[in-house]
Amino acid sequence: MPPLPARLRAVLVGCLLALAVAGPAQQAQGDALDLPDFGSSADTMLSLAEQRELGLEFMKWVRKTLDVSTDPLLTDYVQSLGRKLVRASRETSGRYDFFVVEDPRINAFAGPAGNIGINAGLILAAETESELAAVIAHEIAHVSQNHLLRSFAAQKQMTVPATALLIAAAVLGAAVDPQAGAAALMGAQGALVQRQINFTRANEEEADRIGIDTLARAGHDPYAMPGFFKKLTQAGRIYESGAPELLRTHPVTTDRIADALARAERFGASQKPDSLRFHLTRAHLREQRYNRAEQAIDHFQDTLRKGRYRNETAERYGYARALARAGRLDAATKTLAPLLKQYPSQVELVALQAQIDRRGGDAAKAVRDLKGAVGLSPGNWPLQQAYAEALLDAGEPAAALATLERLIALEPNVTPVYDLMADAAGKSGDQAAAMRWRAERLFRSGDLEPAIRQLELALRQPNLDFHAAARIQVRLDELQAEERRREARR
């Protein structure tokens, strides 16, 4: 990875050296970091363009540091759950992006511009969907109340990329790439930075209050929030590994639990049943946490034999996934068949059967089955992606690209799909389109300059028709204007 620009390195080094000179005592007295003056509301903190840029820069570091899942089924589930909570909230507006981090630790975090990460370990630790929703609602409240940005004060001397790097280093435990220039210094000063960014007790209480209200309005059990935090606190006392990561970043006290219980009592208990998708997602994660497929098969055989499961359909789904991973395709199909008969339109089951068919060399069957499923759910990302992948296997890249273009017209922020679009365009012989979609993927991953270069190359492709050239030129003009705005702010 290229080193950070000299100006950015200098700013970060100066900021962190100032922290080192100030020392813990002064930090404890409330001395502020030398970061932008973000004010007291989202509009006065940053412009909308700056907020988007900060979010893109933050996510660039998240992807470099953490194993962000690109699995459409896992991502779509947390997006769906998160969006339902956002719609139910009294306090929330704007765009949020929820994603899964392939990490067994129990944690979730809120970043700038509505980026909310949920560790796989948290999904597995939640015994009910309301417990998972409680943590997500809490993180949504941190974003909606601008707790992260309000933790910064002082002169507006740091650029947006520098601020994003510092936020990422603190939120992610100073685990950014040690080769990233000044990021190496953050290891030494990480504790001081973390002190500044950790949410205050008032922040946590406000997030609890708003989160519990959101839970109740969404039909989830409001008692799930204090109950889950209490359960995690007790677990941290039992196990030698100590408290879950979530409690390190969001400290829980007995007073806080008592306050949350009192707030939950105002709404009363709700017994909303868990969705099938919740159980299927947990089975999916349990299956993939085993390094070898045979280990996963043994696990699900044992739980099914002993009846130790919360949901039998999900357990058999996990077993079918393990069989498919092991190459036992006939056994996987046999296990999946009764589940599909009972739930013929369940996206996880339909997608798994299509994957089995493709691996067995019958892409045509996968295309036929998925075409009907997509017709019933045209806006479903996992089904559309599975359909496009089947079309590619069947030797129909142009049809695959058309399918994905219809998807992004509905869901333009499904970033991983752009890689598949570039592949489909390239295989259909349209190199300009391949570069166009590769540029979109780069831009949405926070790499503006390489995205511009891709579009410039696309315009130089031979035999480029007028309409395609016009579309590429419009997007190039937009990205170049964005580049000029960023340069003007630095």
C-alpha positions as a printed Julia matrix, in Angstrom:
490×3 Matrix{Float64}:
   0.0     0.0     0.0
   1.45    3.47   -0.84
   2.57    5.66    2.09
   0.3     8.39    3.35
   0.79   11.89    1.88
   3.41   13.94    3.7
   0.83   16.52    4.89
  -1.39   13.81    6.35
   1.57   12.12    8.07
   2.72   15.41    9.53
  -0.73   16.27   10.87
  -1.19   12.86   12.47
   2.31   12.8    13.95
   1.84   16.28   15.35
  -1.54   15.43   16.8
  -0.35   12.24   18.45
   2.9    13.76   19.71
   0.8    16.48   21.31
  -1.13   13.76   23.06
   2.1    12.18   24.25
   3.31   15.49   25.69
  -0.05   16.21   27.3
  -0.05   12.84   28.99
  -2.87   10.87   30.59
  -3.41   13.31   33.42
  -4.28   16.19   31.15
  -6.45   13.97   29.01
  -8.36   12.93   32.08
  -9.06   16.6    32.72
 -10.85   16.82   29.39
  -8.2    18.29   27.07
  -9.48   17.9    23.53
  -7.72   16.33   20.59
  -6.58   18.69   17.82
  -9.39   17.7    15.47
 -11.99   19.52   13.37
 -14.56   21.65   15.15
 -17.67   19.6    14.37
 -20.05   21.72   16.44
 -23.19   20.31   18.0
 -25.3    19.06   15.12
 -24.74   17.06   11.94
 -25.27   20.09    9.7
 -22.73   22.27   11.51
 -20.2    19.48   12.06
 -19.64   18.64    8.41
 -21.33   19.29    5.1
 -23.17   16.37    3.53
 -20.31   15.95    1.05
 -17.76   15.9     3.87
 -19.85   13.38    5.81
 -19.96   11.09    2.77
 -16.23   11.47    2.25
 -15.52   10.75    5.93
 -17.69    7.63    5.73
 -15.91    6.38    2.6
 -12.47    7.03    4.09
 -13.46    5.31    7.34
 -14.76    2.24    5.48
 -11.55    2.09    3.44
  -9.66    1.57    6.7
 -12.27   -0.85    8.02
 -11.83   -3.05    4.94
  -8.04   -2.91    5.23
  -8.19   -3.85    8.91
 -11.15   -6.2     9.33
 -12.56   -9.14    7.43
 -15.76   -7.51    6.16
 -18.1   -10.16    4.8
 -19.06  -10.0     1.14
 -21.61  -12.78    1.55
 -24.89  -11.38    0.15
 -27.09  -13.47    2.46
 -25.37  -12.36    5.67
 -25.16   -8.73    4.58
 -28.73   -8.59    3.34
 -30.03   -9.98    6.62
 -28.32   -7.36    8.82
 -29.24   -4.64    6.31
 -32.88   -5.73    6.47
 -32.95   -5.85   10.27
 -31.11   -2.53   10.55
 -33.39   -0.75    8.09
 -36.5    -1.91    9.95
 -35.08   -0.39   13.11
 -34.19    2.86   11.32
 -37.74    3.14    9.97
 -39.13    2.57   13.47
 -36.95    5.17   15.16
 -38.31    8.59   16.12
 -34.81   10.08   16.1
 -33.26    8.73   12.94
 -33.14    9.83    9.33
 -30.71    9.48    6.45
 -28.83    6.54    5.02
 -27.32    3.75    7.12
 -25.09    0.92    5.96
 -24.99   -2.27    8.03
 -22.36   -4.93    7.43
 -21.04   -8.14    8.99
 -17.47   -8.52   10.21
 -16.17  -12.08   10.17
 -14.86  -11.92   13.73
 -15.82  -14.32   16.57
 -15.62  -11.61   19.22
 -18.87  -10.22   20.59
 -18.88   -6.65   19.34
 -20.51   -4.01   17.17
 -19.4    -0.48   16.32
 -20.77    2.7    14.81
 -18.64    4.72   12.42
 -19.21    8.04   10.64
 -21.9     8.45    7.95
 -24.09    5.69    9.35
 -21.65    2.8     8.86
 -22.46    0.14   11.46
 -20.47   -3.07   11.78
 -21.8    -6.2    13.48
 -19.38   -8.97   14.39
 -20.34  -12.55   13.57
 -19.66  -13.35   17.23
 -22.41  -10.97   18.3
 -24.98  -12.62   16.02
 -24.07  -16.03   17.44
 -24.15  -14.77   21.02
 -27.66  -13.32   20.68
 -30.16  -15.98   21.7
 -33.1   -14.01   20.3
 -33.51  -11.6    17.41
 -34.57   -8.92   19.89
 -31.16   -9.18   21.61
 -29.38   -8.64   18.3
 -31.78   -5.83   17.4
 -31.1    -4.22   20.79
 -27.39   -3.81   20.06
 -28.05   -2.54   16.54
 -30.65   -0.06   17.8
 -28.13    1.16   20.37
 -25.51    1.73   17.64
 -28.08    3.5    15.43
 -28.74    5.88   18.32
 -25.03    6.65   18.65
 -25.05    7.67   14.98
 -28.32    9.61   15.03
 -27.17   11.63   18.06
 -23.73   12.29   16.52
 -21.95   10.94   19.59
 -18.84    9.98   17.65
 -18.39   13.33   15.93
 -19.24   15.3    19.08
 -16.33   13.64   20.86
 -13.98   15.8    18.76
 -13.28   19.48   19.34
 -10.63   22.22   18.84
  -9.27   23.84   15.68
 -10.3    22.61   12.25
  -6.76   21.65   11.23
  -7.06   17.98   10.26
  -8.22   16.86    6.84
 -11.12   14.46    6.39
  -8.81   11.54    5.44
  -6.66   12.17    8.5
  -9.74   12.33   10.73
 -11.1     9.11    9.2
  -7.79    7.35    9.87
  -7.71    8.51   13.47
 -11.33    7.47   14.04
 -10.65    4.07   12.47
  -7.57    3.55   14.61
  -9.56    4.27   17.76
 -12.83    2.53   16.89
 -11.01   -0.55   15.6
  -8.59   -0.73   18.52
  -5.63    0.91   16.74
  -5.42   -2.18   14.52
  -4.86   -0.33   11.27
  -2.14   -1.46    8.89
   1.22   -0.78   10.61
   2.72    0.05    7.18
   0.38    3.02    6.8
   2.92    5.7     7.68
   1.79    7.55   10.79
  -0.58    4.71   11.71
   2.37    2.94   13.29
   2.55    5.71   15.87
  -1.03    5.05   16.88
  -0.03    1.79   18.51
   1.91    3.78   21.1
  -0.77    6.38   21.66
  -3.83    4.19   21.03
  -4.93    4.22   24.65
  -5.0     8.02   24.74
  -6.93    8.25   21.49
  -9.35    5.61   22.69
 -10.03    7.61   25.84
 -11.1    10.57   23.76
 -13.37    8.61   21.43
 -14.98    6.18   23.86
 -18.58    7.16   24.41
 -19.34    8.96   27.67
 -21.78    7.67   30.26
 -24.28   10.29   29.07
 -23.84    9.06   25.48
 -24.49    5.47   26.53
 -27.58    6.37   28.55
 -28.97    8.42   25.65
 -28.3     5.56   23.22
 -30.03    3.15   25.63
 -33.06    5.41   25.93
 -33.44    5.95   22.19
 -32.56    2.34   21.4
 -35.19    0.93   23.76
 -37.83    3.23   22.27
 -36.81    2.07   18.78
 -36.96   -1.58   19.84
 -40.49   -1.2    21.17
 -41.68    0.71   18.09
 -40.22   -2.03   15.86
 -42.11   -4.71   17.79
 -39.07   -6.18   19.55
 -38.82   -6.85   23.27
 -37.54   -3.67   24.99
 -36.25   -5.79   27.87
 -33.79   -7.38   25.43
 -31.32   -4.5    25.78
 -30.77   -4.55   29.55
 -31.16   -8.33   29.56
 -28.48   -8.92   26.94
 -26.02   -6.49   28.5
 -26.55   -8.12   31.89
 -25.96  -11.57   30.38
 -22.73  -10.41   28.74
 -21.55   -8.82   31.98
 -22.13  -12.08   33.85
 -20.32  -14.04   31.13
 -17.34  -11.71   31.41
 -17.03  -12.55   35.1
 -17.11  -16.28   34.43
 -14.68  -16.74   31.57
 -10.94  -16.23   31.89
 -10.84  -14.34   28.61
 -12.56  -11.46   30.37
 -15.4    -9.21   29.28
 -16.7    -9.37   25.71
 -15.29   -6.68   23.42
 -18.7    -4.98   23.32
 -18.46   -4.22   27.04
 -14.96   -2.81   26.66
 -16.17   -0.25   24.12
 -19.59    0.25   25.77
 -19.0    -0.12   29.56
 -22.04   -1.38   31.46
 -22.68   -0.58   35.12
 -25.38   -1.85   37.46
 -26.89    1.65   37.44
 -27.04    1.64   33.65
 -28.76   -1.75   33.59
 -31.24   -0.58   36.24
 -32.0     2.58   34.24
 -32.54    0.54   31.09
 -34.86   -1.84   32.92
 -36.9     1.1    34.2
 -37.24    2.44   30.66
 -38.24   -0.97   29.32
 -40.98   -1.21   31.95
 -42.7     1.8    30.41
 -43.34   -0.24   27.25
 -43.91   -3.68   28.73
 -42.63   -7.01   27.42
 -43.14   -8.05   23.82
 -42.98  -11.66   22.68
 -42.31  -11.1    18.99
 -41.15  -14.43   17.55
 -37.73  -14.63   15.96
 -37.73  -14.57   12.18
 -36.63  -17.65   10.28
 -33.91  -15.54    8.69
 -32.4   -14.91   12.13
 -32.05  -18.64   12.77
 -30.82  -19.36    9.23
 -28.18  -16.63    9.51
 -26.91  -18.07   12.79
 -26.75  -21.57   11.28
 -24.86  -20.12    8.3
 -22.29  -18.54   10.63
 -21.95  -21.67   12.76
 -21.28  -23.74    9.65
 -18.6   -21.47    8.25
 -16.72  -21.03   11.52
 -15.36  -24.57   11.12
 -12.18  -24.7     9.07
 -13.01  -28.11    7.63
 -16.39  -29.13    6.23
 -16.19  -32.49    8.01
 -16.06  -30.7    11.37
 -19.2   -28.76   10.5
 -20.95  -31.97    9.36
 -20.11  -33.64   12.66
 -21.42  -30.64   14.59
 -24.8   -30.52   12.85
 -25.21  -34.31   12.91
 -24.63  -34.23   16.66
 -27.07  -31.37   17.36
 -29.76  -32.92   15.15
 -29.36  -36.34   16.76
 -29.56  -34.91   20.29
 -32.24  -32.33   19.48
 -30.08  -29.48   20.78
 -31.26  -26.65   18.59
 -33.53  -23.63   18.64
 -34.91  -24.13   15.15
 -34.84  -27.45   13.29
 -35.18  -25.89    9.83
 -32.12  -23.73   10.44
 -30.15  -26.67   11.83
 -30.87  -28.76    8.75
 -29.98  -25.81    6.54
 -26.61  -25.57    8.27
 -26.14  -29.31    7.78
 -26.94  -28.97    4.06
 -24.43  -26.13    3.73
 -21.75  -28.27    5.37
 -22.52  -31.21    3.06
 -22.32  -28.94    0.01
 -18.97  -27.53    1.16
 -17.67  -31.09    1.51
 -18.72  -31.87   -2.06
 -21.45  -34.28   -0.98
 -23.93  -32.65   -3.34
 -26.51  -35.46   -3.52
 -26.75  -35.63    0.28
 -27.01  -31.83    0.46
 -29.86  -31.81   -2.07
 -31.66  -34.58   -0.19
 -31.35  -32.65    3.09
 -32.52  -29.41    1.49
 -35.5   -30.82   -0.44
 -38.02  -31.01    2.45
 -37.01  -27.54    3.62
 -37.65  -26.08    0.17
 -40.99  -27.86    0.03
 -42.01  -26.17    3.26
 -40.46  -22.76    2.44
 -40.26  -22.59   -1.4
 -39.48  -18.87   -1.57
 -37.0   -18.62    1.33
 -33.98  -16.86   -0.17
 -31.34  -18.78    1.8
 -32.74  -22.15    0.73
 -33.27  -21.17   -2.92
 -29.74  -19.72   -3.17
 -28.16  -22.8    -1.6
 -29.93  -25.16   -4.0
 -28.77  -23.04   -6.94
 -25.21  -23.15   -5.62
 -25.41  -26.95   -5.36
 -26.72  -27.19   -8.94
 -23.95  -24.97  -10.26
 -21.27  -26.96   -8.45
 -22.79  -30.12   -9.88
 -22.44  -28.75  -13.41
 -26.13  -27.99  -13.95
 -26.06  -24.22  -14.29
 -29.08  -24.38  -16.61
 -31.25  -25.75  -13.78
 -29.98  -23.05  -11.44
 -30.87  -20.41  -14.04
 -34.39  -21.8   -14.48
 -35.08  -22.01  -10.74
 -33.62  -18.59   -9.97
 -35.41  -16.88  -12.84
 -38.74  -17.71  -11.23
 -37.53  -16.65   -7.78
 -36.2   -13.33   -9.11
 -39.49  -12.7   -10.88
 -41.27  -12.94   -7.51
 -38.67  -10.77   -5.7
 -37.06   -8.44   -8.26
 -35.45   -6.26   -5.62
 -33.83   -9.08   -3.65
 -30.06   -8.64   -3.77
 -28.97  -12.22   -2.88
 -31.36  -13.76   -5.42
 -30.31  -11.35   -8.17
 -26.64  -12.0    -7.49
 -27.16  -15.78   -7.43
 -29.08  -15.51  -10.72
 -26.28  -13.5   -12.33
 -23.65  -15.98  -11.13
 -25.69  -18.85  -12.59
 -26.02  -17.0   -15.9
 -22.25  -16.53  -15.99
 -21.73  -20.26  -15.38
 -24.24  -20.97  -18.14
 -22.23  -18.85  -20.58
 -24.63  -15.88  -20.66
 -22.53  -12.91  -19.42
 -24.61  -10.27  -21.23
 -27.78  -11.51  -19.5
 -25.91  -11.58  -16.18
 -24.84   -7.96  -16.64
 -28.38   -6.87  -17.54
 -29.66   -8.57  -14.39
 -27.15   -6.75  -12.19
 -27.84   -3.41  -13.87
 -31.5    -3.8   -12.94
 -30.45   -4.6    -9.38
 -28.26   -1.52   -8.89
 -31.03    0.66  -10.31
 -32.95   -0.38   -7.17
 -30.0    -0.86   -4.78
 -27.08    1.31   -5.94
 -25.14    0.91   -2.69
 -24.59   -2.85   -2.91
 -20.85   -2.36   -3.37
 -19.66   -6.0    -3.86
 -21.95   -6.43   -6.87
 -19.83   -4.02   -8.94
 -16.98   -6.56   -9.05
 -19.36   -9.13  -10.52
 -20.63   -6.54  -13.01
 -17.1    -5.79  -14.19
 -16.48   -9.53  -14.63
 -19.71  -10.0   -16.58
 -18.98   -7.0   -18.82
 -15.48   -8.24  -19.53
 -16.71  -11.73  -20.42
 -19.32  -10.23  -22.74
 -16.56   -8.37  -24.6
 -17.42   -4.86  -23.38
 -14.14   -3.64  -21.9
 -15.37   -0.07  -21.5
 -18.28   -1.24  -19.37
 -15.91   -3.46  -17.35
 -13.79   -0.4   -16.58
 -16.87    1.67  -15.8
 -18.11   -0.8   -13.18
 -14.62   -1.34  -11.81
 -14.42    2.42  -11.33
 -17.71    2.39   -9.42
 -16.38   -0.32   -7.12
 -13.21    1.67   -6.48
 -15.11    4.88   -5.76
 -17.47    3.18   -3.33
 -14.47    1.64   -1.6
 -12.99    5.1    -1.02
 -10.43    5.05   -3.87
 -11.4     8.15   -5.85
  -8.25    8.7    -7.94
  -8.02    5.09   -9.27
 -11.74    5.29  -10.08
 -11.15    8.39  -12.2
  -8.26    6.67  -14.01
 -10.51    3.71  -14.86
 -13.15    5.99  -16.39
 -10.53    7.84  -18.4
  -9.28    4.51  -19.77
 -12.85    3.46  -20.55
 -13.35    6.54  -22.75
 -10.27    5.55  -24.79
 -11.63    2.12  -25.7
 -12.12    1.53  -29.45
 -15.58    1.27  -30.99
 -17.25    2.93  -27.98
 -20.78    3.9   -28.96
 -22.15    7.38  -28.32
 -24.59    6.48  -25.53
 -22.02    4.44  -23.56
 -19.44    7.21  -23.95
 -21.94    9.8   -22.74
 -22.74    7.77  -19.6
 -19.06    7.3   -18.8
 -18.31   10.99  -19.4
 -21.12   12.09  -17.08
 -19.81    9.86  -14.3
 -16.23   11.02  -14.93
 -17.33   14.66  -14.66
 -19.04   13.87  -11.34
 -15.97   12.16   -9.86
 -13.62   14.89  -11.09
 -15.87   17.52   -9.5
 -15.76   15.5    -6.26
 -11.95   15.39   -6.5
 -11.81   19.19   -6.9
 -14.09   19.69   -3.88
 -11.87   17.47   -1.78
  -8.7    19.22   -2.89
 -10.25   22.59   -2.05
 -10.86   21.4     1.53
  -7.31   20.16    2.07
